[in-house]
Amino acid sequence: MDYSCGLAPGRDAPELAALAESVGFRRIWLWDSPALHGDIWMWLALVARSTHSVGIGPGLTVPSLRHVMVTATAAATLEQLAPGRTAIAVGTGFSARLLLGQEPMTWADLKRHIRQLKGLLRGDEVEVGDRVTQMLHMPQYAPPRPLEIPVVVAANGPKGLRVAHELGDGVMSVKTAIPGFDWSIVAGSGTVLDEGESAASPRVLQTVGPYLTMLYHYFYELPTAVDLDALPGGREWRKEVDAVPESVRHLRLHATHMVAVDERDRSLVTAEAVRALTWTDTPVELRRRFAEFEAGGATEIYYQPSGPDLRREIVAFARAVGIGG
């Protein structure tokens, strides 16, 4: 089973990607959320230059943010910079769309985009809207078509899984392995406990807090995923969020997404929630947990480090799961 590392597109991404490659991660994914982070394709280009053989790509990108030709050209450019290393993970959108005041894409729209993107990368004439378009790049501007760049679909429910089976080269899920795919990714976050450390330690709470509170944001926006009121502190916290004016609620809710914990969210960061919702455990228990994912069909663990010391988290995780020799 492979292990990949997810990073925010920003000034530290090239250095952190090089570190992740050096300790054994097989792929580097960057997140796509324009209202929060830098431009994903610019930073992926710099990650390509700072690494040597590790796979790279957006993980994940939201198609509605760009015209499909823009995405196809960006992917082709990345493939020209790092031949054979590019992959694309797509999804219907979370913070990337919600922070723009938009709902997630429909699966019908995402399905159409994947068809168009794959067609363009093959070099086909593709209908977009009511017009036909095609990648016409000369060799100095993009590699010759067809380009075999895999597209992974982020999906957990039945609609998304149907799209993944029909059009995807793999599937990405949260918390649960999806069987039946040659490439099945499970995404999550947490921290490796030091000897004698507990989930209640200040270091753990500070490290895991940004990811943990992001999950509450997700469950608030997409209430069918999990019963928020059943989570530790969820009912009281939801009432506070409901009191924020609707016109700016999406901005206040996601302002520190995966980076920090704001004052309103601090009550959510508890040992109980850390144990229930994150990959926070000893090396032995983490290896056992990931072996269960592998037995359930997972082929890749997508680790998203958070907290104030990302270098520590990347190195500690790699050592805990035994990658990199």
Long-range contacts (C-beta under 8 A, 24 or more apart in sequence): 1-290, 1-293, 1-294, 1-298, 1-299, 1-300, 1-301, 2-26, 2-27, 2-299, 2-300, 2-301, 3-300, 3-301, 3-303, 3-317, 3-318, 3-321, 3-323, 4-28, 4-29, 4-55, 4-59, 4-185, 4-300, 4-301, 4-302, 4-303, 5-29, 5-302, 5-303, 5-304, 5-305, 5-314, 6-30, 6-31, 6-59, 6-187, 6-302, 6-303, 6-304, 6-305, 7-31, 7-305, 7-310, 8-36, 8-37, 8-258, 8-259, 9-37, 9-38, 9-39, 9-40, 9-42, 9-43, 9-44, 10-37, 10-38, 10-43, 11-38, 12-310, 13-43, 13-46, 13-47, 14-43, 14-46, 14-47, 14-49, 14-50, 15-50, 16-310, 16-311, 16-314, 17-47, 17-50, 17-51, 17-54, 17-56, 18-50, 18-51, 19-311, 19-314, 19-315, 20-54, 20-314, 20-318, 21-51, 21-52, 21-53, 21-54, 22-324, 23-314, 23-315, 23-318, 23-319, 23-323, 23-324, 24-318, 24-323, 24-324, 24-325, 25-54, 25-303, 25-314, 25-318, 25-323, 25-324, 26-54, 26-55, 26-300, 27-54, 27-55, 27-56, 27-57, 27-59, 27-87, 27-300, 28-54, 28-55, 28-56, 29-56, 29-57, 29-58, 29-59, 29-60, 29-89, 29-302, 30-56, 30-57, 30-58, 30-59, 31-58, 31-59, 31-60, 31-258, 32-58, 32-60, 32-61, 32-62, 32-65, 32-96, 33-94, 33-95, 33-96, 33-99, 33-257, 34-65, 34-96, 35-95, 35-96, 35-99, 35-100, 35-254, 36-95, 36-99, 36-254, 36-257, 36-259, 41-74, 41-77, 41-78, 44-78, 45-77, 45-78, 45-81, 48-78, 48-81, 48-82, 48-85, 49-81, 51-82, 53-85, 54-85, 55-85, 55-86, 55-87, 56-82, 56-85, 56-86, 56-87, 57-86, 57-87, 57-88, 57-89, 58-88, 58-89, 59-87, 59-89, 59-152, 59-172, 59-302, 60-89, 60-90, 60-91, 60-152, 60-154, 60-172, 61-88, 61-89, 61-90, 61-91, 61-96, 62-90, 62-91, 62-92, 62-93, 62-96, 62-97, 62-105, 63-90, 63-105, 63-109, 63-110, 63-113, 63-114, 63-117, 64-93, 64-97, 64-102, 64-105, 64-109, 64-113, 65-96, 65-97, 67-128, 68-113, 68-116, 68-117, 68-120, 68-126, 68-128, 69-120, 69-128, 69-133, 69-135, 71-117, 72-117, 72-120, 72-121, 72-135, 73-135, 73-137, 73-142, 75-117, 75-121, 75-147, 75-149, 76-121, 76-135, 76-137, 76-142, 76-143, 76-147, 76-149, 77-142, 79-143, 79-147, 79-149, 80-142, 80-143, 83-143, 86-149, 87-149, 87-150, 87-151, 87-152, 87-169, 88-117, 88-149, 88-150, 88-151, 88-152, 89-151, 89-152, 89-153, 89-154, 89-172, 89-185, 90-114, 90-151, 90-152, 90-153, 90-154, 91-153, 91-154, 91-155, 91-172, 92-154, 92-160, 94-218, 94-221, 94-222, 95-217, 95-254, 95-257, 98-221, 98-250, 98-253, 98-254, 99-250, 99-251, 99-254, 101-250, 104-222, 107-159, 107-160, 107-162, 107-163, 110-153, 110-163, 111-163, 111-166, 111-167, 114-151, 114-153, 114-163, 114-167, 114-168, 115-167, 117-151, 118-151, 118-167, 121-145, 121-146, 121-147, 121-148, 121-149, 122-146, 122-147, 123-147, 150-183, 152-183, 152-185, 156-225, 172-302, 176-296, 177-293, 177-294, 177-296, 177-297, 177-298, 178-297, 178-298, 179-296, 179-297, 180-297, 181-297, 181-299, 182-299, 183-299, 183-300, 184-297, 184-298, 184-299, 184-300, 185-298, 185-299, 185-300, 185-301, 185-302, 186-293, 186-298, 186-300, 186-301, 186-302, 187-302, 187-304, 188-278, 188-279, 188-301, 188-302, 188-303, 188-304, 189-278, 189-279, 189-303, 189-304, 189-305, 189-306, 190-274, 190-278, 190-279, 190-280, 190-281, 190-286, 191-278, 191-279, 191-280, 191-307, 191-313, 191-316, 192-280, 192-281, 192-282, 192-283, 192-286, 192-313, 192-316, 192-317, 192-319, 192-320, 193-280, 193-281, 193-282, 198-271, 199-271, 199-274, 199-275, 199-280, 200-271, 204-271, 204-274, 204-280, 205-269, 205-270, 205-271, 205-274, 206-307, 206-308, 207-306, 207-307, 207-308, 207-309, 207-313, 208-269, 208-274, 208-278, 208-280, 208-306, 208-307, 209-260, 209-261, 209-265, 209-266, 209-269, 209-306, 209-307, 210-256, 210-257, 210-258, 210-259, 210-260, 210-261, 210-306, 210-307, 211-258, 211-278, 211-304, 211-306, 212-268, 212-269, 212-273, 212-274, 212-277, 212-278, 213-256, 213-261, 213-265, 213-268, 213-269, 214-257, 214-258, 215-277, 216-265, 216-268, 217-253, 217-254, 217-257, 220-253, 221-253, 231-273, 231-276, 231-277, 232-268, 232-270, 232-272, 232-273, 232-276, 233-267, 233-268, 233-270, 233-273, 234-268, 236-267, 237-264, 237-265, 237-267, 237-268, 240-264, 258-304, 258-306, 259-306, 279-303, 282-320, 283-319, 283-320, 283-321, 286-320, 286-321, 287-320, 287-321, 287-322, 290-321
